[in-house]
Amino acid sequence: MQTNLLFLFQVVKGHYLSLGVSTLSSPSLNSNVLVASAGKRSSVIAQCVKFKDGKKAVPVGPKLAIPESYEGFFEILSEDGKSVKCIEHVSELARRFPDSVLVRENIKAFVSKSDDIETIQDKSRIIQSGETLILVGEVLGVKGKSQTRFLRCIDQDGENVFLPYDQKGKFSAIAKEENISGVHNIRNLQKKRLPLMVRLASGSPPIGLKSAQQFLPELRLLTRVDEEALVALPLTKDSHIVPLPVGAMIKLQPATNTEGVSSMKEVARLVERALTQMTELADR
């Protein structure tokens, strides 16, 4: 990843998350930071909402930036928070037969290296909510006097899984760019007309919020932006980078001895730590 180093700064005014001037009332704020740029990034600005009286959407918490690389899935909602119903039965899934689906609740599946009807039911596993499946086709077999039908799929590890046709479950089709129903990645959604109401169906929660109560899965996607992605690494032991929006209300003063410390091994290690953490958090 190409990264332009902005180097060492001191926060001299304001605060943002864990960054700021340490005071008696906020002794844990970090004022000395290494700031780096991860280059231009595309993201969608979103606002968490809750539906008051079942209808009116009320903002909750700060605005969020969802990066284009975010790996989660969203379903599109109406303005009063209603979504398209999930596929709730394997037989219905086989009838509709989308290319791939997101599993919305845990479901038992049989695993086998082949589609031999005699061995399909020898081993099973639980497919977890949030996994994706690629649909392959029907496997039909007769065992004794009974006829058994399975829907063969490929899981995320490229292995066969078999779902009995008579089994209940919850699935959402992974939507193509032109679709509305199903679940979408953020790259699809940013191409649609915004603002747009959505619900996070599967994916990691955002980082940097003061409390978990500030995040709800229902969000209004507001606008797409392209901006310089900045991160700040506090100069403390075992610190973690803070994604730093361009609009953060803090004033930074550069170090006066930049040239003297730029070649120090300690600074090189800080840069390496920041780069590693930036890679780990790129989609959050």
N, C-alpha and C positions, 0 to 999 in steps of 0.2 A: 504494500500500500504506500503510495506516494504521500508524504506528509511534510509540510513546511513548518519548521519550528518557529514559534513566536518568542519563546524563551521565558526568562524569569521575571515575574512581576510581584508587586505587593498591592493588595487591595487597600486603598486609602479612604474609600467612601462607599457606603451602601452595603447591601448583602444579597446573596442569592444562594439558597439551599445552605450548604455547609461553608460557603465562602463569605468572608466579610472581616470587618475589624472587630477583634475580640473585645468584649466589654464585660462588666460585672454581671449584667443580665444575660449575656450570651457568651460565656467563656469558651465554648467549644468551636467557635468560628475560626476558620483558617484564613490567614491574610497573605501568607507567602505561597505562591503557586508557580508551577510551570504550565504555560499555555501553549497548546499546539493546534495546528489546523489539519483536518483530515481532507481538505479540499472541498470542492462544490458537491453538495448533496441535494437530492430532490426529496421532499417530504410533503405530507398532507397535514395541515393544521386541523386539530379536532378538539371538540369540547364534550366532556362527559355530561350526560343529562339524566335526570330521573323524571318520571311522568307523574305529575301531581293530579290527583283526582282521576287518574286513569287516562288523562288526555294531554294536559299542558306540559310541555317539556321545560324543566327548570335546570339551569346550568349547575354543575357540581365540580368544585376544584378548579385548578388552573387549566389553561389550554395546553394541549399536548402536540408534539410533532411526531407523526408516525413515519419512519423512514421508508423509502421505496423498497428497501431490501427486507422489510418486516415479513416474517414467514407465517403469520397467522392468517386465519380466514374469518370473514365477516358475512353476515346476512343482511340484506337490505330490508329496512322497516318502513312502514307507513308513518305519517307524521304523528299518529297516536300510538306508535310503538308496536304495531302488529306485523307479523312476518308470515311468509309462506309456510304452510304446514310441512313438517318433515315426512319423508317416506318411512312408514312404520311397520313394514312387513317385508321379509325377504322375497316373497312371491311378487309383491308390488315392485320391488327393486328390479327383479328380473324382467318384469313386463316393461317398465320404463327404460331400463338398460342405458343409463348414462355411461360415459367413458370411465369416469372415476368418481368416488364418493368420499365424503368425510364421515367417519363413524361418530355419532352424537351421544351414544351411551354404550357402556361395556356390553359385549356380546360374545357368546361362546362360539368357536369355530373349530372345525376339524382340520388337521394339518397332515399332509401326505406328500411324498415326493412324486406321486403319479396320480392319475384319475381312475385307478383300478378300484371298482366299487367294493371289492372284497377287503381292501385295506384302508379306505378313506377314514373310517371311524375308529381306527386303532389308537390315534393320538389326537388330543385337542388342546386348545389354549384359549385364553381370554383376549380378544381384541379390545384394546383400551379406547375409551373415548378420546378423540383427537387424532387417531390413526387414519391414514388414507388407504383406500383399496382401488385397484384397477380391475374392472369387470372383464372376465374372459368369456364365459358361456356356461351353458347347462351341462351337467353330467347326470345321465340317467342310467339307473341300474336296477336289476332285479335280484333280490336276495331272498331265497325261499319262495313264498307266494306273494311277497310284498314288493311293490315298486317304490324306489326311493329317488327323489330328485334333489340335486345340490346345485347351488350357484358357485362356480369356480371363480376365484379372484386371485390377484397377486398382491401381496402386502408390501410394505415399505422396504423390506429386506429382500424382495424378489422371490419370496417363497409362496407356494400354493396354499391357499386356505379355502375351505369348503363350507358354505352356509346352507343348512337344510331349508328347503322351500317353505316348510310349515313353521319356521321360526319367526318370532317377533323381534324387532330391533328399531333403531332410529338412525336414519341416514339422510345426508344432504348431498345432492349432486354438486360437484365442483364446476362452477359456471365458467363458460367461455366468455370472452370479452363482450360479445353482443347480447348475452343473456341478462335477465333480471333476477329470476328465481335461482335457488341454490346458494352456495357460498362462494365468495370472491376473495382474491388476494388484493392487497392495497394497490398493486399496479393496475389492475382492472378498474378499480373504483375511481382512481384519480383521473381516468379518461372519461368518466361520466359527468353529467351536469351537476355541479356542486352549488349550494349545500345539499347534503344527502344524509338521511338518518340511517344508522346501521347498528348492529349488535355484534360484538366480538364473540364468535362461535368457538374458536380455538386459537390459542396463542399465549405468549408470555405477557405478563402485565408490564407496564412501563417502569422505568427506573427513575429515581430522583424525587418521588413524591414524599411529602412529610409523613403521610399516613395512608394506610390501605383504604381508608374510608373516602379518600379523594378520587378513587378510581371506580367507575361503574362500567359494565360491559356495553351499555347503550351510549352511543356517541353520535354527535352531529359532525360530519366531515365538512369543513368550512371552505378551504381553498388549498390549492397546490402551490408550493413555493420552492424556489431554488436559492440556496444560500450557502455561505461558507460555514462548514461544520467545525466548531471550536470545542475543545475539551480542556479542562483545567485539572492538573494533578497537584493536590496540596502537598507541601514539602514536610510531611510528617510520616512517622513509621507506619507501614501497612496501610497507607492511604489508598483511596480509590478515586478514579477520575470522575469529574462532574461534567456532564454535557452542558455546554455553555451557550445558550441562545444569544444571537447578536443583540437582542433587545434587553438583555439582563441589566438591571439598574445598579451597576457597580462601576467604580472608577479605579483604573489600574495605573500604577506607576512602574516603569521599567527599572530593573536593577542598574545601578551605576557602574558595576564592575563586570558587565557582560563579557567583555573580551578576556578578562582574567580567568573567569570560571568556565568558559565555553569548552576548553580542552580537558577539563577535569574528568576523571573516570567516574566519579560519583554522579556527575550530571549526565554522562552517557548512560549510566544504569537507570536513572530516572526517566530518560527519554525512552529507553527500551521498555520499561514498565508501562509507560503511558501508551506506547504503540500496541503492546500486547493487550491491554485492557480495551483499547479502542476497537481492536479486531473482535474481541469477545462480545462487545456490546453494540456492534454495528447495526443489528436489526432490532434494537430496543430503544 
